[in-house]
């Protein structure tokens, strides 16, 4: 199942750079400007080279190291990005942007505990920083610590009242509640996500799964049917709908799903047959 989990703190990767003060441009600033121009055009490798030249001239300039980290991040060179952000923080320990960017890079490496530590340090500097709470939630989420994810998403909503209008907030909340087996809360969250984005097939699929987990099979069929209407012939949706029909007691409809699945994916079709024959769940 593909979950489109969006990191809202990307503003630190693509937002305005930290600027160097002064009227007269130094040689380092000239290289920095070249790097920024390359970066904005998506030429991350060229940006790295320009920033490295700037670093050689002004090695104690935190802003240059920070922008070097952003360029390495764009190249998915996570270790190099981490080194650059760490150097930024050595030179400028209170840089909240560098802390969040460091956390995001740790997250990309699957180093979720270290990511959370960085986000918490950002919150120490800026306690009302909604993006840091969101990213803490994501790291717990990816680590399957759903209780902690729910708590972090709740803090995000506390400091950002407009979260209630955000599709991804409700979507992620639903996944976390479902991970805890708290299906009524998951259903409520998914329905709120659907209210924001009615034609999102995955949300209909997920709420169908939550209804199924609650043994509310008729509602599961309705939601999963809607998912297949929006995204026809998608095997996970079609298989889930077949399971829901069978659990509802509608074997004829389940057999129709089996016939359809045979043309799409023989393994999925066989899985549904095993469920209908009582060989698996």
BELVENJO-V687448 format. One line per field, one symbol per residue. ss: DSSP state (a for helix, b for strand, c for the rest). A space follows every 10 residues. Layout:
BEGIN
ss=???
END
This chain:
BEGIN
ss=cccccccaaa aaaacccccc ccccccaaaa aaaaaaaaaa cccaaaaaaa aaaaaaaccc caaaaaaaaa aaaacccaaa aaaaaaaaaa accccaaaaa aaaaaaaacc caaaaaaaaa aaaaacccca aaaaaaaaaa aacccaaaaa aaaaaaaaac aaaaacaaaa aaaaaaaaac ccaaaaaaaa aaaaaacccc aaaaaaaaaa aaacccaaaa aaaaaaaaaa ccccaaaaaa aaaaaaaacc aaaaaaaaaa aaaacaaaaa aaaaaacccc c
END
